[in-house]
Amino acid sequence: MRVSRWLRNEYLIYPILIGLLAVYVIFNRGLLSVFQIQSLITSSAPYLLVGLGEAVVIIAGGIDLSIGYMVSLTCVVVATTTGPLGVPLALVVGTAAGLANGILITRFRLSPLVTTLATGSFFFGVALHILPTPGGSVPGWVSNLAEENLGPIPIMAFLLILVIVMAWVTLYRVPAGRHVFAVGDNLEGARQSGIDDQRIRIATYAVAGTLAGVAGIFLAGQTSSGDPNIGTPFTLNAILVAVLGGTSLAGGVGTIGGVVAASFVLTVINDIIFLTNASSYLQYIVSGGILIGMLGVSRGLRLIRPVPAPPAKRVPGR
Amino acid sequence: MTVLSPFIRAENIEKRFGATQALRGAALDVGPGRVHALLGENGAGKSTMMKILAGHYRPDKGSLTVDGTKIQDLAHWTTQSATALGIVAVYQELSLAPHLSVAESLFLGVERGSLGFEHGLIRPRRRLEAARELLASYDLSEIDPTAVVGDLSLAIQQMVEVVKALARRPRILLLDEATSSLPDGYVRKLFDIVQRLKKAGVAVIFVSHRLDEVDQFADHASIFRDGTNAGSMDAPFDRQQLIEMMAGHVLETNQPRSAPAGDVGTPLIAVRGMVLKPGKAPIDVNIQSGEVVGVAGLEGHGQQEFLLSLFGAYRPVSAILQVHGRRIRLASPRRMIRQGVVLVPQNRKTEALHLDLSIQENASLMSLSEISTLGWVHSRQERARVSALIERLAVRKNRVDDPASSLSGGNQQKLVFAKVMLTNPDVLLLVDPMRGVDVATKAALFDIIGQMADSGKAIVLYSSDTSELVGLASRVLVFYEYHVVATLRTPNINNETLVEAAFHQGGLNNAGIALVTE
């Protein structure tokens, strides 16, 4: 195996994760307890869900800045709907919100950046309107799903595995999944290959919405209440997890394994910040710093990695 | 006045783009007050030479002498250094900013600020006056200097581009197909301008595909072929000799392909009354199974649009398209692919390949539905099919998981072929598939195309290098200004006939070759 392959961003996340875990364990042997591992999994869950959704959108060449507010909105929906309808309604709301993003961006040819920034503000406003301050109540079984364990394993772990397997099959074993990569890598090429690029792109935004919905339900279950502000940090963290996991912001490149590892990395970093008794605001600084750092690293890697010569421009300078 | 002669001299110029040697030992020599035409077929290296003179490209080897002084530092030869020496170029593609006004465009980069300072404030009214004067001095006062460039017709934009070059007070003016979008009236005005420049001692070098203009404008002509000088001539020009010099003589002659015997059933693909641009003559073509139909002509005369229209990726003014005898309404690439019509696009990097995806993923992208059941892709079957084909096409082996970007240009092109062949198409549309590939790959692609035709597929091949069509196509449609001007058939397809037809010189044909004019 050539070295250059391992220098690619896709694989960079694994040594980072192993290194971080090693450091963490050395300074805090308590991590090796069953409880700590359970808590690592449940804390990572929302990052994994939104990161996966964001990664799919980015692989297809888009970006979703509304994902955190979709988490807020669905969380609020679960906490304010009485009866058994809360969870399905939240999933429908999440999917519909993502679908709206996708349709606006592809059918009306709007910029993904500005469109999702605007729809995000819209979702946030709706969430605040439904539930201005944290509150509401969540059905017991939702809390159990989020909190309880089956034997030593958190129930959430099974759910995450289910999501990962479904994502893997769709991305790697279904033609549409391959089309996601193709559309993100070269939109014109995909069109000329007969791929319905609009449908693919709409679907990625819808998937991001659904996964944001799952994350919102989970967070409502974990806190046993609804909070319109709960999703706010998740937009940046979703992008962070996707990029940290090797997803190229230029589209066409990304792996599920990388996203899973990156969500653990983010959780461990947050835990370390918590354990050092540093201000919790440090989390925001660290998240932003890592994202900028990652972009710098991938730029640097591109410089040292042997890249085939760029296509000869027909008319340079014009 | 002692004149340093010649003004500009280029010697032994070499320039390479990837696998393509664009110029090999080319030379050019132009004196003051001379109008020098640079002629040759597509890809002969004319434009590359012009761009080297203008500083857009740096030559790999060779020397440039301007005003008797040799340019020592060719490694830093840029448009700025060329402009400083008074070399200004006008290209076929426009470089104007569409949202600026004519006056702003004309003086862009050479504005004089208040008090004559280079970095002083711009005085719009003064600039407007200067623009009006400048346009009037070239008999172009009908162009409104306050008009926004993007709103003007292509011809007027081209004239603005010319005047913009003149505002830079060139001593050496390069016109690279600058007349291609001009109607006769403006060609006339451009001619007057060139005459004035000539009297003022400016050297003009120009590239044009219209031989009539060459007769009018030029004192001297250099003919390029395959990146080097094929000859030169003084006015008046002998056309027949010019064409022979441009066409050259092909050494290898492929076994000529003959059209499939008899008219066999319904054509695989047929087009009726296809009008590519408003007011152009309609095109009617039937293409049978096993036929290779060539498409030729000077670059940018509608060949690409014709193939893209057959694929549904370009919307002609009107057309009736039939595949297997069935009419296709609202043609789109998706629909055409489903009918078995596939296209190898001109630019493999931007239109055909996904460079970050693996070789295997690229190859199977269009045929995933055939190797999956109920939406599940059989990865082993996929790998087997792709590997077999990749091996057959002699793309570098056993690394089907590497990204497509790791392949060389020629192998990338083979990969594009592999991709469309995996869909098992009936009709193959090839847009200049040999561009920028080396000789070995070219031969391999020739073989592939021949085999595909033998197995009963219909092939439409557009090539900017007409010699590639010789021996491969059994029929060639020659385009000129968005319609077919001639259809050549097998015994009469050779370099001379193709070049003659492409330059629309059917009338001068004295070799007794029947040109079927449509």
Interface residues (C-beta under 8 A of the other chain):
Chain A: V169 Y172 R173 V174 P175 A176 R178 H179 F181 A182 D185 N186 E188 G189 A190 R191 Q192 S193 G194 I195 D196 S248 G252 V253 V307 P308 A309 P311 A312 V315 P316 G317 R318
Chain B: F17 G18 K51 H56 Y57 T79 Y91 E93 S95 F311 A313 P333 R334 M336 I337 R338 L343 P345 K349 T350 E351 A352 L353 H354 L355 D356 L357 E361 S364 L365 M366 L368 S369 S372 G375 W376 V377 S379 S405 S406 K419 G436
